[in-house]
């Protein structure tokens, strides 16, 4: 018996003992996923128990060093843990931008003190983070950010606006790109700052989407005091950190469809609403073919994501390949949501009043359009792929 076999047996036993039965099911709503933070309300005692149990052994962030609240597991051990959680259909105990994006950036660029201060609070779900990147005049051209930080000696005074700040109204802290070096060239004048959303001068305003709900906010900074020790790495090196962090964001966005069940239920819904033909097949040959194509492509993307994760666990950086994953994942998710609406008939179009009378499949379909914008538009992803992955020549 190998060490990995021993770890699998121990992990299986621990999960059986500590994962509540209520947390062994398919995720159906966003509330099923724990996002943590000071403002989080647990959906059930089981959800809190599951988070506390996993955090106690560092398995909310199993690959992070134990010193910073992680499990200290190897790549192979993380893979075994994920396989054993999937075996019992265990819901992830905690999801957050702190885990997906800020954590990897701090592990690479943060000081020891910053890691000790912030990473354990991410791992336990004590603090929830949001991302202050895009601005009204700086979307795809992110390096054009104009939010500025004025050097006041021991702190910056930050003034400006961010937009499309996901969950800013629920977050505890923000990691933001701020122009602190006004005389430096475009990409060299940006710093990566961390600060509390409860700081004086921070305010948010939700942005309502056509889907009837939205995680997005406008975020405003009016002379917010940010201590100098909250600058990650060196002043003016924010663009380097931002690019590194974006690779993790794109990986996260590309795999969101897997969190919410992938192709599960598509065919069953279609059978219920459309029925079978005389030969016992779905009585809509075009939809039947589209669902079949989708399932094949979903299997292919799942294998592609697994290969990318193994590549990353081996110590390699995905770099520009994250744009490939982001493009494929979000475009596939849009297809899935479109098929859900087609499969659901009238029931997919109407729904409860808290969703503006829109059915959940229709609302999710509308929301999925944003997947190919957030984290970089599909057009930008294709441009990155053509230049940095395929090395195609630039026209003109």
N, C-alpha and C positions, 0 to 999 in steps of 0.2 A: 504494500500500500504506500502510495506517495504522500508527500506533505500536502499536496493539493487535494488528495482524496480525504485526508484527515480534516482539512479546512472545510471541505464541502459537508462532511458529516456533522462537524461542530456547528457550522452555519445553519444547516437544515434543522438541527435540534433547537438552536437558539430561536430561530424564526417561528418554529412551531409553538414554542413556549411563550414568546413575547408579542407576536403579531395578533391583535384582537381579531376575532372572526368578522366583526363589522368592517374591518379594513382589508378584507380579502374579497374584492369584487371589482368590476369594471367601473372606471370613472365615467360619470354621465353628466356632471355639471362642474363648473369651476369651483363651487363651494366644497366639492369632494377633495380638492387639492388644498393642503395647508400651505399658506404663504407666509405665516409668521408675522412678527412685528408687534409693536406696542398696541396697535389698533385692531389686531386680529381677534375675531370671536370664533372659538372652536365650534365646529358643527356638532360635535358630540364628545362625550368623555373619552370614547375610544380613539378619536383623532388625536387628542392631547396625549393620551397614554402611549400611543404609537410613536409620536414625535419624541416624547421624553425618553422612551426606551431606546430608540435608535440613536438619539443624540448622546445618551450616556456611554455608548461604546464607539462614538465617532462615525457611525455609519450613515449619517445624513450627508457627509462628505468623506466617503471611505478612503479616497486616495490622498487626502490632505495629511500633513504631518500631525502626529498626536499632540505635539506641542501647541498647535493652533486649533485644536478642537476636532481634528480629523481622526480617521481610523488607522492611518499609517499602513494601509494595505497595498500590496503590489498590484500591478495591472491584471495579472491572472486572478488574484484573489477578488478584486473588484468585479471582474467578469463573472466569477462563480457566485458572488453575492447577488448580482443582478439576475442571474439564471435561477437561483433559488427563490428569489422574491417573485419572479415571473411564474415559477412552478406553482406557487400557492395563490397567484393572482393578487399579490399584495400591492396596495396603493403606495406610491412614493410618500414617505413621511413628511417631506418638506421640499418645496420648490421655491426658488427665488432668484432675482437678478444678482444677488450677492453670491450665490452658489455658481450660477452659470457664467457670470461676467466679471464682477469685481474681484471675487476670490482668486481666480487664476491670475489676474493682473497684479494683485497685491503680492501673491506668492512670488511673482517674477520681479516686480519692481519696488514693492513696498519695503520700508525699513522694518527692522525687527520689532521696534516699538509699535509701528502701525499694524503689523500682523498680530501681535499679542492683543492689541486694543480691539481690533475689528473682526478678525476671522472667527474667534470662538463665539462671538455674538451672532454671527451669520450661521454658524453650524448648529446652534441651539434654537434658532428662530427668534432670538430676542430682538434683533434689529432687522428691519426690512428696508431694502435699498431701491432707489430709482435712478434712472440714467439721464443726466442733463447734457445731451449732445445737440440735437437739432434746434435750430432757431428759425424765425420767419424768413430770414435771408440766407440761411445756411442749412440746406437739406442734403442733397447729393453732394454739393460742394461744401463738405463739412468744415474744411479748413478756413472757411470765411467767417467763423464765429466771431461775434462782436461783443458778447458779454465780457465785461472787463473787470479786472482786479487791480485796484490801486494800492501800491506798496505803502503801508503805514508803519513800517518798522517791524513790529511783532505780529502784524496781521495784514491781510488784504481787506479792502472794502470792495465787495463784489456788487456790481450793478448790471442789470440786463434782463433778457427774457429767453426762456426756452419754450419749445412747443413739441407736441406729441410726446410729452413726458409720461410714459405709462405708469399708472398707479401712484402718481406724485401726491395725490390727495390722501393716500393711505400709507405712504412710505415714512420711515423714521429718519433716514439719511439719504443723501444724494451724492453721486460722483459726477463731477461736471467738468467740461472743458471751458476754460476761462482764459481770455487774452491778458496776460500779465506783463508781457514784454512789448510795449507799443512800438518800439523802434526796430524790433527784429523783423525779419522777413516772415511772410505769411505763415508757413508751417512751423517756424521756430519761435513764434511769440506766444504759444499756447501752453498753459500748465494744466495739470490734472489735479483737481482739488476735491477734498472730502469735507462735507459739513452737514450739520444737523438740520433737518427740515423744520424743527421747532425754533430755529434761530430767528431773532427779530429781523424783520424785513423780507422774510420769505412768505409768499402767498401763492395759491393755486386756484385755477378755474377749470372745471371739467369741460371737455369738448364732446358734445353729443354727436353720435354718428347716425347714419341712415338706418343702421340695424336696430336702433332703439336703445342701445346702451353703449358704453364706451369705457375703456380703461385710461383713455388719453386725457391729458390736461395741458393747459398753458401754465407755465411756472414763471413767477416774477421775483427778481432779486432787487431790493431797494437798500443799497448800502449795508449789505450783510457782512458782518465781521467773521472772517475765516482765519484762524490762527495759522502762522507760517508752518507749524509742524504738521499741518494737514495737506501740505503739498506732497504728492507722491513722486518719488525719485527727484530729479532736478527741475528747477524752474525752466520753462521753455521746452521741456521734453514731453509735453502732453500728447503731441501728435503721435510719437512713437508708441506710447502706451495705448492711445486710442485705437490705433491700427491693430495692435495685438488683441485688445479687448473685443474689437469687432469680429475677429475670427471666431471667438467663442459665442458671441451673440448670434452669428449666422448659423452656427451649428445648432444652437438652441431653437431658433425659429424653424429650421429645417425639420426638426423632429417633433414639433408640437402636435402634429397629426397623430403620432403614435400614442401620445398621452391620452388623447380623447377617442381612442378605439379603432383608428384606421378604417378598414372596410367592414368591420363588424356590423352586422345588421342591415347592410344595404340591400342584399338580395332578399332577405326575409321581409323587409319593409315593402319591397316591390311586389313580392308574391301576395302579400296581404292586400295591397291596393289595386293590383292589376290582374292577378290570378294567373292560371295556367292555360296553355292552348291544348289542343286535342292530343298532342304528343307528350304532354306533361312538362313542357318547358314554359318559361315566363312568356306571357302572351304579349310581348312587345320585342320583336327581334332586334331593333336598333338599340333599345335600352339594354337588352340582354348582352349584346356584343360590347357595348360601352362599359358595362360593369365587369365583364370578363377581361377587357383590355386594362381596366383600372387595377384589378386584382393582380394581374401579371406584373404591371409596372410597380405596384406597391411592394410585391415580393422582391423585385429587382432592387428597388431603392433601399429596402430593409437590409438586404445583403450588402449593398454599397455602403450604407451607414455603418454596418458592423465591421466591414473591412477598414473603414476610416478610423473607427474607434480603436481597433487593434493596432493600426499604424501609429496612432497617437499614444496609446499605452506603452508602445515600444520605445517611447522617448522622442518621437519625431514631431515636428510642428506641421500642422496642416497648411498654414499660410493661405495662399490664394485658393487652395482647394475648398476652403470653407465657403467661398462664393458659389462654387459648383453645388455643394450640399444645400445651401440656402435656396438657390434657384430651383433645383429639382424638388426639394421638399415642399416649398410653398406653392409651386405650380401644381404639384400632385394634390395638395390639400384643397386647392380651388376646384379641381376636378371632382374630388370626393364630395364636397359640399354641393356642387351643382347636381351630381347624381342623387344625392339625398333628397333634394327638392323634387327632381324628376320622379323619383321612386315613391315619394310620399303622397302624391295626389293632393287633393284639397286640404287634407290634414296638415300638410307641410307648409301651407300658406297662411293659415289662421292660428291664433294662439292666445295666450292670456293677455290681459290688459297691461300687465307690468312690462310687456314687451311691445307696447304700442299696437297691440292687436296682431302682431306678426308671429307666425308659428316659429318654433325654435329652429327647425331646419332652414327656413327662409332667412331668419335673423343671422344664423351662423354662416350661411352662404354669403350674405351681404358683408359680414365682418371679414370673411376670408379674403376679400379683395385687398384688404389692408396688409395681409401677409406678404404680398409681393411688392409692398412699398417700404414697410418698416424694416430697419436693419440694412437698408440699401435696396433700391428698386431692382426689378428683374432686368431692366435694361442695363443698369450699372453692373449687375452681377455678370451678365453676358459679356460686357466690355472687359471686366477683370479676367474672366475665363479666356477670352480670345487673346489678351495680351500676356497674361502671367502664367497661364496653364498651357494653352495651345501654341503660344509664341507666334501668333499670326502677324503678318506685316500690317502696319498702319497705313490706311489709304490716304492719299492727299499729301 
